[in-house]
Amino acid sequence: MLNSVQKRHVAKVFPESREQMAQYLLAGVDVVIYHQTECTPDVPAFAVAPKDDIEFWIGCWDSAEVAQREAEALGLHVVQ
């Protein structure tokens, strides 16, 4: 069952991504943090994505440190 932090995060994503997001959060998957350059400058630069599915972004944050903190708060495991 998702905790309150995870539920709030799932509620913020596109409706078509919510089920997959919830599955990743429930599983506590291994994630990577990387500097994304695919989006416009208004999107934070540091993406968090499942290690085995980097096309699916868990979220983006302004720094690698914040991204790591947020990923861990969501119950995810940051790997290098």
C-alpha positions in Angstrom: 0.0 0.0 0.0 1.3 3.5 -0.9 2.2 5.8 2.0 0.9 9.4 2.0 4.0 10.8 0.4 3.8 8.3 -2.5 0.0 8.9 -2.9 0.6 12.7 -3.2 3.3 12.1 -5.8 1.1 9.7 -7.9 -1.7 12.3 -7.8 0.6 14.9 -9.5 1.5 12.8 -12.5 -0.4 12.5 -15.8 -3.5 10.2 -15.4 -2.2 7.8 -18.0 1.0 7.3 -15.9 -0.5 6.9 -12.5 -0.8 3.1 -12.4 2.8 2.5 -13.6 4.1 5.2 -11.2 2.3 3.5 -8.3 3.7 0.1 -9.3 7.3 1.5 -9.3 6.8 3.2 -5.9 5.2 0.1 -4.4 8.1 -2.0 -5.6 10.7 0.4 -4.3 12.7 0.0 -7.5 16.3 1.0 -8.1 16.5 4.4 -9.8 19.2 6.5 -11.4 19.6 10.2 -11.4 20.8 12.0 -14.5 21.0 15.4 -16.1 18.2 15.5 -18.7 18.3 17.8 -21.7 15.2 16.6 -23.5 12.8 19.3 -22.1 12.6 23.0 -22.1 14.5 25.0 -19.5 11.4 25.3 -17.3 11.7 21.6 -16.5 14.1 20.9 -13.6 17.3 19.4 -15.0 17.8 16.3 -12.8 15.6 13.4 -13.7 14.9 10.3 -11.6 14.0 7.2 -13.5 13.9 3.4 -12.9 17.2 1.9 -13.7 15.6 -0.6 -16.1 13.3 2.0 -17.7 15.0 5.4 -18.0 12.3 6.6 -20.4 9.9 6.7 -17.5 10.6 9.7 -15.3 9.6 9.4 -11.6 10.2 13.1 -11.4 12.6 16.0 -12.1 14.3 18.3 -9.6 16.6 21.2 -9.6 19.7 19.4 -8.3 21.0 15.9 -8.0 21.0 16.3 -4.2 17.3 17.2 -4.1 16.5 14.5 -6.6 18.2 11.9 -4.4 16.4 13.1 -1.3 13.0 13.1 -3.0 13.6 9.6 -4.5 14.5 8.2 -1.1 11.5 9.9 0.5 9.4 8.0 -2.1 10.9 4.7 -1.0 13.1 4.3 -4.0 16.8 3.1 -4.1 19.2 5.4 -5.8 22.0 3.5 -7.6 24.9 4.7 -9.6 
